[in-house]
Each structure stands twice: as structure tokens, then as C-alpha cells.
Amino acid sequence: VEADGKPLGPSGQVNAFIVQPGNCQLVLRQGDRVFPVTIPVQENHETTVYAQLEKGQFHVSHKKIQLAGD
């Protein structure tokens, strides 16, 4: 898995990482297959990407992070 050109490690084993709000360019690989995906990242949200590469399917969810004073 890569995020914005930075290698993160094998999928399923990647730890949480922080990116700036906006569009994040993910690259997922399975063997010789490459899946480039653009994921919208919202400010003050936790974004989770669930990928089923065998089916070429991606699901993205966003969960608002409660900040002090919210």
C-alpha cells in the first residue's frame, strides 16, 4: 500500500496513518495487479478503506472525531 507516493507496508498489516484533508492517492497492489484509488479525506474524520482486491471493490467510510469543545 502507498499513500501519496509513500510506501506504508503490506495491506492488512498497515497501521493507521495521518494525511492532510483533501484527496489522498492510494495505490494497492495484488501480485502484478495495481489499483490506484483516490480517497476523499475529510477534516476531523477518521477514514477507513476496506478493499476486496479480488473483486476490484473498495468501500470508504468516514467517522467524525470528537474534539475537545465539540
PyMOL commands that set and color helices and strands:
alter all, ss='L'
color gray80, all
select strands_A, chain A and resi 2-3+6-7+22-30+33-41+45-52+57-64
alter strands_A, ss='S'
color yellow, strands_A
deselect
rebuild
show_as cartoon
